[in-house]
Every structure is written in structure tokens, then in C-alpha cells.
Amino acid sequence: MFKIEMPDYMPAKNEWGANKKTALFVVKFGAKLTLRVALLLAFFPLYMLKYFLLLISKR
């Protein structure tokens, strides 16, 4: 796959802070996105089932 290489030096404090913020943002954004997709996948079949049952009961 791919290898993550650690830098040989510890970044400067301000640099580290910026990197941390960016990483946090990416993680939060990714989590929100995956959560939304998961919810969509979880609830979409339920909605379809509901309408399907409605269609059957109306006949």
C-alpha cells in the first residue's frame, strides 16, 4: 500500500499547531462524511420498505 514517513525532526511549535489543526479538521470532516453516508445507507432501505408496504396495502 503506502508508507507514512515520519520526519526526522520535531516540527516547530507554531508549525506543529497548524498541522494539528489541519489534521483535526480533516478527521472531523471525514467522520461527518462517513456518518452521513452510513446513516443514508442505514435509513434508505427502511424508507423503501415503508413505501413498498404502503403500495402493497393500498392494492
mmCIF file as Biopython writes it, N, C-alpha, C and O atoms, coordinates in Angstrom:
data_model
#
loop_
_atom_site.group_PDB
_atom_site.id
_atom_site.type_symbol
_atom_site.label_atom_id
_atom_site.label_alt_id
_atom_site.label_comp_id
_atom_site.label_asym_id
_atom_site.label_entity_id
_atom_site.label_seq_id
_atom_site.pdbx_PDB_ins_code
_atom_site.Cartn_x
_atom_site.Cartn_y
_atom_site.Cartn_z
_atom_site.occupancy
_atom_site.B_iso_or_equiv
_atom_site.auth_seq_id
_atom_site.auth_asym_id
_atom_site.pdbx_PDB_model_num
ATOM 1   N N  . MET A ? 1  ? 0.855   -1.198 0.000  1.0 0.0 1  A 1 
ATOM 2   C CA . MET A ? 1  ? 0.000   0.000  0.000  1.0 0.0 1  A 1 
ATOM 3   C C  . MET A ? 1  ? 0.891   1.249  0.000  1.0 0.0 1  A 1 
ATOM 4   O O  . MET A ? 1  ? 1.731   1.417  -0.885 1.0 0.0 1  A 1 
ATOM 5   N N  . PHE A ? 2  ? 0.705   2.113  0.986  1.0 0.0 2  A 1 
ATOM 6   C CA . PHE A ? 2  ? 1.542   3.309  1.046  1.0 0.0 2  A 1 
ATOM 7   C C  . PHE A ? 2  ? 2.143   3.434  2.434  1.0 0.0 2  A 1 
ATOM 8   O O  . PHE A ? 2  ? 1.548   3.015  3.426  1.0 0.0 2  A 1 
ATOM 9   N N  . LYS A ? 3  ? 3.328   4.015  2.485  1.0 0.0 3  A 1 
ATOM 10  C CA . LYS A ? 3  ? 4.040   4.124  3.754  1.0 0.0 3  A 1 
ATOM 11  C C  . LYS A ? 3  ? 4.047   5.570  4.210  1.0 0.0 3  A 1 
ATOM 12  O O  . LYS A ? 3  ? 4.346   6.472  3.427  1.0 0.0 3  A 1 
ATOM 13  N N  . ILE A ? 4  ? 3.716   5.794  5.483  1.0 0.0 4  A 1 
ATOM 14  C CA . ILE A ? 4  ? 3.778   7.142  6.032  1.0 0.0 4  A 1 
ATOM 15  C C  . ILE A ? 4  ? 5.144   7.328  6.667  1.0 0.0 4  A 1 
ATOM 16  O O  . ILE A ? 4  ? 5.504   6.607  7.597  1.0 0.0 4  A 1 
ATOM 17  N N  . GLU A ? 5  ? 5.909   8.297  6.166  1.0 0.0 5  A 1 
ATOM 18  C CA . GLU A ? 5  ? 7.253   8.521  6.689  1.0 0.0 5  A 1 
ATOM 19  C C  . GLU A ? 5  ? 7.227   9.602  7.757  1.0 0.0 5  A 1 
ATOM 20  O O  . GLU A ? 5  ? 6.685   10.687 7.548  1.0 0.0 5  A 1 
ATOM 21  N N  . MET A ? 6  ? 7.822   9.291  8.908  1.0 0.0 6  A 1 
ATOM 22  C CA . MET A ? 6  ? 7.908   10.275 9.979  1.0 0.0 6  A 1 
ATOM 23  C C  . MET A ? 6  ? 9.088   11.198 9.703  1.0 0.0 6  A 1 
ATOM 24  O O  . MET A ? 6  ? 10.148  10.736 9.281  1.0 0.0 6  A 1 
ATOM 25  N N  . PRO A ? 7  ? 8.916   12.506 9.937  1.0 0.0 7  A 1 
ATOM 26  C CA . PRO A ? 7  ? 10.049  13.413 9.753  1.0 0.0 7  A 1 
ATOM 27  C C  . PRO A ? 7  ? 11.122  13.159 10.808 1.0 0.0 7  A 1 
ATOM 28  O O  . PRO A ? 7  ? 10.823  12.708 11.913 1.0 0.0 7  A 1 
ATOM 29  N N  . ASP A ? 8  ? 12.373  13.452 10.459 1.0 0.0 8  A 1 
ATOM 30  C CA . ASP A ? 8  ? 13.484  13.219 11.384 1.0 0.0 8  A 1 
ATOM 31  C C  . ASP A ? 8  ? 13.488  14.230 12.525 1.0 0.0 8  A 1 
ATOM 32  O O  . ASP A ? 8  ? 14.053  13.972 13.588 1.0 0.0 8  A 1 
ATOM 33  N N  . TYR A ? 9  ? 12.862  15.372 12.304 1.0 0.0 9  A 1 
ATOM 34  C CA . TYR A ? 9  ? 12.900  16.431 13.320 1.0 0.0 9  A 1 
ATOM 35  C C  . TYR A ? 9  ? 11.494  16.660 13.870 1.0 0.0 9  A 1 
ATOM 36  O O  . TYR A ? 9  ? 10.502  16.380 13.197 1.0 0.0 9  A 1 
ATOM 37  N N  . MET A ? 10 ? 11.420  17.166 15.090 1.0 0.0 10 A 1 
ATOM 38  C CA . MET A ? 10 ? 10.121  17.580 15.611 1.0 0.0 10 A 1 
ATOM 39  C C  . MET A ? 10 ? 9.831   18.970 15.062 1.0 0.0 10 A 1 
ATOM 40  O O  . MET A ? 10 ? 10.678  19.857 15.170 1.0 0.0 10 A 1 
ATOM 41  N N  . PRO A ? 11 ? 8.666   19.181 14.481 1.0 0.0 11 A 1 
ATOM 42  C CA . PRO A ? 11 ? 8.376   20.492 13.905 1.0 0.0 11 A 1 
ATOM 43  C C  . PRO A ? 11 ? 8.337   21.586 14.971 1.0 0.0 11 A 1 
ATOM 44  O O  . PRO A ? 11 ? 8.123   21.307 16.151 1.0 0.0 11 A 1 
ATOM 45  N N  . ALA A ? 12 ? 8.543   22.821 14.547 1.0 0.0 12 A 1 
ATOM 46  C CA . ALA A ? 12 ? 8.485   23.961 15.469 1.0 0.0 12 A 1 
ATOM 47  C C  . ALA A ? 12 ? 7.074   24.064 16.045 1.0 0.0 12 A 1 
ATOM 48  O O  . ALA A ? 12 ? 6.119   23.543 15.470 1.0 0.0 12 A 1 
ATOM 49  N N  . LYS A ? 13 ? 6.958   24.740 17.182 1.0 0.0 13 A 1 
ATOM 50  C CA . LYS A ? 13 ? 5.683   24.785 17.901 1.0 0.0 13 A 1 
ATOM 51  C C  . LYS A ? 13 ? 4.546   25.320 17.033 1.0 0.0 13 A 1 
ATOM 52  O O  . LYS A ? 13 ? 3.487   24.698 16.943 1.0 0.0 13 A 1 
ATOM 53  N N  . ASN A ? 14 ? 4.763   26.484 16.389 1.0 0.0 14 A 1 
ATOM 54  C CA . ASN A ? 14 ? 3.673   27.074 15.590 1.0 0.0 14 A 1 
ATOM 55  C C  . ASN A ? 14 ? 3.334   26.185 14.393 1.0 0.0 14 A 1 
ATOM 56  O O  . ASN A ? 14 ? 2.167   26.032 14.032 1.0 0.0 14 A 1 
ATOM 57  N N  . GLU A ? 15 ? 4.355   25.611 13.794 1.0 0.0 15 A 1 
ATOM 58  C CA . GLU A ? 15 ? 4.157   24.703 12.658 1.0 0.0 15 A 1 
ATOM 59  C C  . GLU A ? 15 ? 3.327   23.497 13.106 1.0 0.0 15 A 1 
ATOM 60  O O  . GLU A ? 15 ? 2.387   23.082 12.427 1.0 0.0 15 A 1 
ATOM 61  N N  . TRP A ? 16 ? 3.699   22.946 14.268 1.0 0.0 16 A 1 
ATOM 62  C CA . TRP A ? 16 ? 3.013   21.776 14.815 1.0 0.0 16 A 1 
ATOM 63  C C  . TRP A ? 16 ? 1.542   22.096 15.065 1.0 0.0 16 A 1 
ATOM 64  O O  . TRP A ? 16 ? 0.662   21.283 14.783 1.0 0.0 16 A 1 
ATOM 65  N N  . GLY A ? 17 ? 1.282   23.309 15.606 1.0 0.0 17 A 1 
ATOM 66  C CA . GLY A ? 17 ? -0.095  23.714 15.882 1.0 0.0 17 A 1 
ATOM 67  C C  . GLY A ? 17 ? -0.916  23.750 14.605 1.0 0.0 17 A 1 
ATOM 68  O O  . GLY A ? 17 ? -2.048  23.267 14.573 1.0 0.0 17 A 1 
ATOM 69  N N  . ALA A ? 18 ? -0.341  24.327 13.548 1.0 0.0 18 A 1 
ATOM 70  C CA . ALA A ? 18 ? -1.055  24.421 12.271 1.0 0.0 18 A 1 
ATOM 71  C C  . ALA A ? 18 ? -1.349  23.021 11.738 1.0 0.0 18 A 1 
ATOM 72  O O  . ALA A ? 18 ? -2.459  22.737 11.288 1.0 0.0 18 A 1 
ATOM 73  N N  . ASN A ? 19 ? -0.347  22.158 11.797 1.0 0.0 19 A 1 
ATOM 74  C CA . ASN A ? 19 ? -0.529  20.790 11.308 1.0 0.0 19 A 1 
ATOM 75  C C  . ASN A ? 19 ? -1.611  20.071 12.099 1.0 0.0 19 A 1 
ATOM 76  O O  . ASN A ? 19 ? -2.435  19.350 11.538 1.0 0.0 19 A 1 
ATOM 77  N N  . LYS A ? 20 ? -1.594  20.282 13.424 1.0 0.0 20 A 1 
ATOM 78  C CA . LYS A ? 20 ? -2.578  19.638 14.291 1.0 0.0 20 A 1 
ATOM 79  C C  . LYS A ? 20 ? -3.984  20.092 13.912 1.0 0.0 20 A 1 
ATOM 80  O O  . LYS A ? 20 ? -4.899  19.277 13.800 1.0 0.0 20 A 1 
ATOM 81  N N  . LYS A ? 21 ? -4.147  21.406 13.714 1.0 0.0 21 A 1 
ATOM 82  C CA . LYS A ? 21 ? -5.457  21.950 13.359 1.0 0.0 21 A 1 
ATOM 83  C C  . LYS A ? 21 ? -5.943  21.354 12.052 1.0 0.0 21 A 1 
ATOM 84  O O  . LYS A ? 21 ? -7.098  20.943 11.942 1.0 0.0 21 A 1 
ATOM 85  N N  . THR A ? 22 ? -5.061  21.305 11.057 1.0 0.0 22 A 1 
ATOM 86  C CA . THR A ? 22 ? -5.435  20.752 9.758  1.0 0.0 22 A 1 
ATOM 87  C C  . THR A ? 22 ? -5.840  19.289 9.904  1.0 0.0 22 A 1 
ATOM 88  O O  . THR A ? 22 ? -6.842  18.848 9.341  1.0 0.0 22 A 1 
ATOM 89  N N  . ALA A ? 23 ? -5.047  18.548 10.668 1.0 0.0 23 A 1 
ATOM 90  C CA . ALA A ? 23 ? -5.342  17.127 10.867 1.0 0.0 23 A 1 
ATOM 91  C C  . ALA A ? 23 ? -6.701  16.957 11.541 1.0 0.0 23 A 1 
ATOM 92  O O  . ALA A ? 23 ? -7.505  16.119 11.133 1.0 0.0 23 A 1 
ATOM 93  N N  . LEU A ? 24 ? -6.949  17.762 12.577 1.0 0.0 24 A 1 
ATOM 94  C CA . LEU A ? 24 ? -8.231  17.687 13.288 1.0 0.0 24 A 1 
ATOM 95  C C  . LEU A ? 24 ? -9.380  17.979 12.343 1.0 0.0 24 A 1 
ATOM 96  O O  . LEU A ? 24 ? -10.405 17.297 12.361 1.0 0.0 24 A 1 
ATOM 97  N N  . PHE A ? 25 ? -9.197  19.014 11.509 1.0 0.0 25 A 1 
ATOM 98  C CA . PHE A ? 25 ? -10.248 19.388 10.562 1.0 0.0 25 A 1 
ATOM 99  C C  . PHE A ? 25 ? -10.537 18.236 9.611  1.0 0.0 25 A 1 
ATOM 100 O O  . PHE A ? 25 ? -11.692 17.890 9.364  1.0 0.0 25 A 1 
ATOM 101 N N  . VAL A ? 26 ? -9.470  17.648 9.084  1.0 0.0 26 A 1 
ATOM 102 C CA . VAL A ? 26 ? -9.629  16.534 8.136  1.0 0.0 26 A 1 
ATOM 103 C C  . VAL A ? 26 ? -10.349 15.370 8.808  1.0 0.0 26 A 1 
ATOM 104 O O  . VAL A ? 26 ? -11.250 14.765 8.228  1.0 0.0 26 A 1 
ATOM 105 N N  . VAL A ? 27 ? -9.938  15.065 10.042 1.0 0.0 27 A 1 
ATOM 106 C CA . VAL A ? 27 ? -10.551 13.943 10.769 1.0 0.0 27 A 1 
ATOM 107 C C  . VAL A ? 27 ? -12.033 14.209 11.013 1.0 0.0 27 A 1 
ATOM 108 O O  . VAL A ? 27 ? -12.878 13.344 10.784 1.0 0.0 27 A 1 
ATOM 109 N N  . LYS A ? 28 ? -12.339 15.439 11.489 1.0 0.0 28 A 1 
ATOM 110 C CA . LYS A ? 28 ? -13.736 15.785 11.758 1.0 0.0 28 A 1 
ATOM 111 C C  . LYS A ? 28 ? -14.563 15.709 10.485 1.0 0.0 28 A 1 
ATOM 112 O O  . LYS A ? 28 ? -15.657 15.145 10.483 1.0 0.0 28 A 1 
ATOM 113 N N  . PHE A ? 29 ? -14.039 16.280 9.399  1.0 0.0 29 A 1 
ATOM 114 C CA . PHE A ? 29 ? -14.751 16.294 8.122  1.0 0.0 29 A 1 
ATOM 115 C C  . PHE A ? 29 ? -15.004 14.869 7.650  1.0 0.0 29 A 1 
ATOM 116 O O  . PHE A ? 29 ? -16.110 14.533 7.226  1.0 0.0 29 A 1 
ATOM 117 N N  . GLY A ? 30 ? -13.975 14.035 7.727  1.0 0.0 30 A 1 
ATOM 118 C CA . GLY A ? 30 ? -14.103 12.641 7.310  1.0 0.0 30 A 1 
ATOM 119 C C  . GLY A ? 30 ? -15.132 11.899 8.143  1.0 0.0 30 A 1 
ATOM 120 O O  . GLY A ? 30 ? -15.922 11.115 7.617  1.0 0.0 30 A 1 
ATOM 121 N N  . ALA A ? 31 ? -15.118 12.152 9.454  1.0 0.0 31 A 1 
ATOM 122 C CA . ALA A ? 31 ? -16.069 11.489 10.353 1.0 0.0 31 A 1 
ATOM 123 C C  . ALA A ? 31 ? -17.496 11.881 10.006 1.0 0.0 31 A 1 
ATOM 124 O O  . ALA A ? 31 ? -18.387 11.034 9.936  1.0 0.0 31 A 1 
ATOM 125 N N  . LYS A ? 32 ? -17.706 13.195 9.787  1.0 0.0 32 A 1 
ATOM 126 C CA . LYS A ? 32 ? -19.048 13.662 9.429  1.0 0.0 32 A 1 
ATOM 127 C C  . LYS A ? 32 ? -19.516 13.008 8.140  1.0 0.0 32 A 1 
ATOM 128 O O  . LYS A ? 32 ? -20.658 12.563 8.031  1.0 0.0 32 A 1 
ATOM 129 N N  . LEU A ? 33 ? -18.612 12.955 7.163  1.0 0.0 33 A 1 
ATOM 130 C CA . LEU A ? 33 ? -18.959 12.399 5.856  1.0 0.0 33 A 1 
ATOM 131 C C  . LEU A ? 33 ? -19.325 10.922 5.987  1.0 0.0 33 A 1 
ATOM 132 O O  . LEU A ? 33 ? -20.346 10.481 5.460  1.0 0.0 33 A 1 
ATOM 133 N N  . THR A ? 34 ? -18.491 10.164 6.688  1.0 0.0 34 A 1 
ATOM 134 C CA . THR A ? 34 ? -18.762 8.726  6.837  1.0 0.0 34 A 1 
ATOM 135 C C  . THR A ? 34 ? -20.057 8.502  7.603  1.0 0.0 34 A 1 
ATOM 136 O O  . THR A ? 34 ? -20.831 7.599  7.283  1.0 0.0 34 A 1 
ATOM 137 N N  . LEU A ? 35 ? -20.288 9.340  8.632  1.0 0.0 35 A 1 
ATOM 138 C CA . LEU A ? 35 ? -21.511 9.217  9.421  1.0 0.0 35 A 1 
ATOM 139 C C  . LEU A ? 35 ? -22.727 9.437  8.539  1.0 0.0 35 A 1 
ATOM 140 O O  . LEU A ? 35 ? -23.702 8.688  8.607  1.0 0.0 35 A 1 
ATOM 141 N N  . ARG A ? 36 ? -22.661 10.480 7.704  1.0 0.0 36 A 1 
ATOM 142 C CA . ARG A ? 36 ? -23.790 10.778 6.821  1.0 0.0 36 A 1 
ATOM 143 C C  . ARG A ? 36 ? -24.053 9.637  5.857  1.0 0.0 36 A 1 
ATOM 144 O O  . ARG A ? 36 ? -25.197 9.227  5.660  1.0 0.0 36 A 1 
ATOM 145 N N  . VAL A ? 37 ? -22.984 9.127  5.257  1.0 0.0 37 A 1 
ATOM 146 C CA . VAL A ? 37 ? -23.134 8.025  4.300  1.0 0.0 37 A 1 
ATOM 147 C C  . VAL A ? 37 ? -23.707 6.797  5.003  1.0 0.0 37 A 1 
ATOM 148 O O  . VAL A ? 37 ? -24.576 6.111  4.464  1.0 0.0 37 A 1 
ATOM 149 N N  . ALA A ? 38 ? -23.212 6.526  6.212  1.0 0.0 38 A 1 
ATOM 150 C CA . ALA A ? 38 ? -23.696 5.369  6.974  1.0 0.0 38 A 1 
ATOM 151 C C  . ALA A ? 38 ? -25.178 5.522  7.299  1.0 0.0 38 A 1 
ATOM 152 O O  . ALA A ? 38 ? -25.953 4.575  7.164  1.0 0.0 38 A 1 
ATOM 153 N N  . LEU A ? 39 ? -25.566 6.723  7.730  1.0 0.0 39 A 1 
ATOM 154 C CA . LEU A ? 39 ? -26.975 6.970  8.048  1.0 0.0 39 A 1 
ATOM 155 C C  . LEU A ? 39 ? -27.835 6.794  6.804  1.0 0.0 39 A 1 
ATOM 156 O O  . LEU A ? 39 ? -28.911 6.199  6.857  1.0 0.0 39 A 1 
ATOM 157 N N  . LEU A ? 40 ? -27.348 7.319  5.688  1.0 0.0 40 A 1 
ATOM 158 C CA . LEU A ? 40 ? -28.090 7.206  4.429  1.0 0.0 40 A 1 
ATOM 159 C C  . LEU A ? 40 ? -28.279 5.733  4.072  1.0 0.0 40 A 1 
ATOM 160 O O  . LEU A ? 40 ? -29.380 5.302  3.731  1.0 0.0 40 A 1 
ATOM 161 N N  . LEU A ? 41 ? -27.191 4.970  4.154  1.0 0.0 41 A 1 
ATOM 162 C CA . LEU A ? 41 ? -27.264 3.546  3.825  1.0 0.0 41 A 1 
ATOM 163 C C  . LEU A ? 41 ? -28.168 2.803  4.796  1.0 0.0 41 A 1 
ATOM 164 O O  . LEU A ? 41 ? -28.843 1.845  4.418  1.0 0.0 41 A 1 
ATOM 165 N N  . ALA A ? 42 ? -28.179 3.251  6.064  1.0 0.0 42 A 1 
ATOM 166 C CA . ALA A ? 42 ? -28.985 2.564  7.073  1.0 0.0 42 A 1 
ATOM 167 C C  . ALA A ? 42 ? -30.471 2.853  6.883  1.0 0.0 42 A 1 
ATOM 168 O O  . ALA A ? 42 ? -31.303 1.954  7.010  1.0 0.0 42 A 1 
ATOM 169 N N  . PHE A ? 43 ? -30.806 4.119  6.575  1.0 0.0 43 A 1 
ATOM 170 C CA . PHE A ? 43 ? -32.216 4.506  6.550  1.0 0.0 43 A 1 
ATOM 171 C C  . PHE A ? 43 ? -32.872 4.383  5.176  1.0 0.0 43 A 1 
ATOM 172 O O  . PHE A ? 43 ? -34.095 4.278  5.086  1.0 0.0 43 A 1 
ATOM 173 N N  . PHE A ? 44 ? -32.079 4.394  4.107  1.0 0.0 44 A 1 
ATOM 174 C CA . PHE A ? 44 ? -32.667 4.324  2.768  1.0 0.0 44 A 1 
ATOM 175 C C  . PHE A ? 44 ? -33.504 3.059  2.575  1.0 0.0 44 A 1 
ATOM 176 O O  . PHE A ? 44 ? -34.637 3.153  2.101  1.0 0.0 44 A 1 
ATOM 177 N N  . PRO A ? 45 ? -32.980 1.873  2.927  1.0 0.0 45 A 1 
ATOM 178 C CA . PRO A ? 45 ? -33.801 0.656  2.781  1.0 0.0 45 A 1 
ATOM 179 C C  . PRO A ? 45 ? -35.074 0.707  3.612  1.0 0.0 45 A 1 
ATOM 180 O O  . PRO A ? 45 ? -36.111 0.196  3.189  1.0 0.0 45 A 1 
ATOM 181 N N  . LEU A ? 46 ? -35.005 1.323  4.800  1.0 0.0 46 A 1 
ATOM 182 C CA . LEU A ? 46 ? -36.196 1.426  5.651  1.0 0.0 46 A 1 
ATOM 183 C C  . LEU A ? 46 ? -37.271 2.266  4.969  1.0 0.0 46 A 1 
ATOM 184 O O  . LEU A ? 46 ? -38.448 1.906  4.970  1.0 0.0 46 A 1 
ATOM 185 N N  . TYR A ? 47 ? -36.849 3.397  4.385  1.0 0.0 47 A 1 
ATOM 186 C CA . TYR A ? 47 ? -37.807 4.237  3.659  1.0 0.0 47 A 1 
ATOM 187 C C  . TYR A ? 47 ? -38.428 3.456  2.509  1.0 0.0 47 A 1 
ATOM 188 O O  . TYR A ? 47 ? -39.641 3.493  2.305  1.0 0.0 47 A 1 
ATOM 189 N N  . MET A ? 48 ? -37.589 2.749  1.761  1.0 0.0 48 A 1 
ATOM 190 C CA . MET A ? 48 ? -38.081 1.983  0.621  1.0 0.0 48 A 1 
ATOM 191 C C  . MET A ? 48 ? -39.083 0.932  1.101  1.0 0.0 48 A 1 
ATOM 192 O O  . MET A ? 48 ? -40.124 0.728  0.475  1.0 0.0 48 A 1 
ATOM 193 N N  . LEU A ? 49 ? -38.766 0.272  2.203  1.0 0.0 49 A 1 
ATOM 194 C CA . LEU A ? 49 ? -39.645 -0.756 2.761  1.0 0.0 49 A 1 
ATOM 195 C C  . LEU A ? 49 ? -40.990 -0.149 3.137  1.0 0.0 49 A 1 
ATOM 196 O O  . LEU A ? 49 ? -42.040 -0.738 2.883  1.0 0.0 49 A 1 
ATOM 197 N N  . LYS A ? 50 ? -40.949 1.040  3.749  1.0 0.0 50 A 1 
ATOM 198 C CA . LYS A ? 50 ? -42.166 1.725  4.162  1.0 0.0 50 A 1 
ATOM 199 C C  . LYS A ? 50 ? -43.074 1.977  2.953  1.0 0.0 50 A 1 
ATOM 200 O O  . LYS A ? 50 ? -44.262 1.653  2.972  1.0 0.0 50 A 1 
ATOM 201 N N  . TYR A ? 51 ? -42.489 2.561  1.904  1.0 0.0 51 A 1 
ATOM 202 C CA . TYR A ? 51 ? -43.289 2.863  0.713  1.0 0.0 51 A 1 
ATOM 203 C C  . TYR A ? 51 ? -43.778 1.587  0.042  1.0 0.0 51 A 1 
ATOM 204 O O  . TYR A ? 51 ? -44.894 1.531  -0.474 1.0 0.0 51 A 1 
ATOM 205 N N  . PHE A ? 52 ? -42.932 0.570  0.055  1.0 0.0 52 A 1 
ATOM 206 C CA . PHE A ? 52 ? -43.299 -0.709 -0.527 1.0 0.0 52 A 1 
ATOM 207 C C  . PHE A ? 52 ? -44.518 -1.287 0.196  1.0 0.0 52 A 1 
ATOM 208 O O  . PHE A ? 52 ? -45.464 -1.754 -0.438 1.0 0.0 52 A 1 
ATOM 209 N N  . LEU A ? 53 ? -44.482 -1.248 1.523  1.0 0.0 53 A 1 
ATOM 210 C CA . LEU A ? 53 ? -45.611 -1.751 2.322  1.0 0.0 53 A 1 
ATOM 211 C C  . LEU A ? 53 ? -46.867 -0.925 2.069  1.0 0.0 53 A 1 
ATOM 212 O O  . LEU A ? 53 ? -47.966 -1.473 1.991  1.0 0.0 53 A 1 
ATOM 213 N N  . LEU A ? 54 ? -46.707 0.390  1.941  1.0 0.0 54 A 1 
ATOM 214 C CA . LEU A ? 54 ? -47.851 1.257  1.641  1.0 0.0 54 A 1 
ATOM 215 C C  . LEU A ? 54 ? -48.474 0.869  0.303  1.0 0.0 54 A 1 
ATOM 216 O O  . LEU A ? 54 ? -49.695 0.780  0.174  1.0 0.0 54 A 1 
ATOM 217 N N  . LEU A ? 55 ? -47.614 0.639  -0.689 1.0 0.0 55 A 1 
ATOM 218 C CA . LEU A ? 55 ? -48.106 0.253  -2.016 1.0 0.0 55 A 1 
ATOM 219 C C  . LEU A ? 55 ? -48.874 -1.060 -1.938 1.0 0.0 55 A 1 
ATOM 220 O O  . LEU A ? 55 ? -49.941 -1.200 -2.536 1.0 0.0 55 A 1 
ATOM 221 N N  . ILE A ? 56 ? -48.330 -2.016 -1.200 1.0 0.0 56 A 1 
ATOM 222 C CA . ILE A ? 56 ? -48.984 -3.325 -1.080 1.0 0.0 56 A 1 
ATOM 223 C C  . ILE A ? 56 ? -50.334 -3.184 -0.379 1.0 0.0 56 A 1 
ATOM 224 O O  . ILE A ? 56 ? -51.327 -3.762 -0.821 1.0 0.0 56 A 1 
ATOM 225 N N  . SER A ? 57 ? -50.374 -2.422 0.709  1.0 0.0 57 A 1 
ATOM 226 C CA . SER A ? 57 ? -51.608 -2.314 1.494  1.0 0.0 57 A 1 
ATOM 227 C C  . SER A ? 57 ? -52.705 -1.574 0.731  1.0 0.0 57 A 1 
ATOM 228 O O  . SER A ? 57 ? -53.890 -1.807 0.971  1.0 0.0 57 A 1 
ATOM 229 N N  . LYS A ? 58 ? -52.323 -0.684 -0.186 1.0 0.0 58 A 1 
ATOM 230 C CA . LYS A ? 58 ? -53.336 0.079  -0.930 1.0 0.0 58 A 1 
ATOM 231 C C  . LYS A ? 58 ? -54.023 -0.767 -1.996 1.0 0.0 58 A 1 
ATOM 232 O O  . LYS A ? 58 ? -55.148 -0.476 -2.401 1.0 0.0 58 A 1 
ATOM 233 N N  . ARG A ? 59 ? -53.334 -1.820 -2.448 1.0 0.0 59 A 1 
ATOM 234 C CA . ARG A ? 59 ? -53.907 -2.626 -3.528 1.0 0.0 59 A 1 
ATOM 235 C C  . ARG A ? 59 ? -55.105 -3.409 -3.070 1.0 0.0 59 A 1 
ATOM 236 O O  . ARG A ? 59 ? -55.704 -4.139 -3.859 1.0 0.0 59 A 1 
#
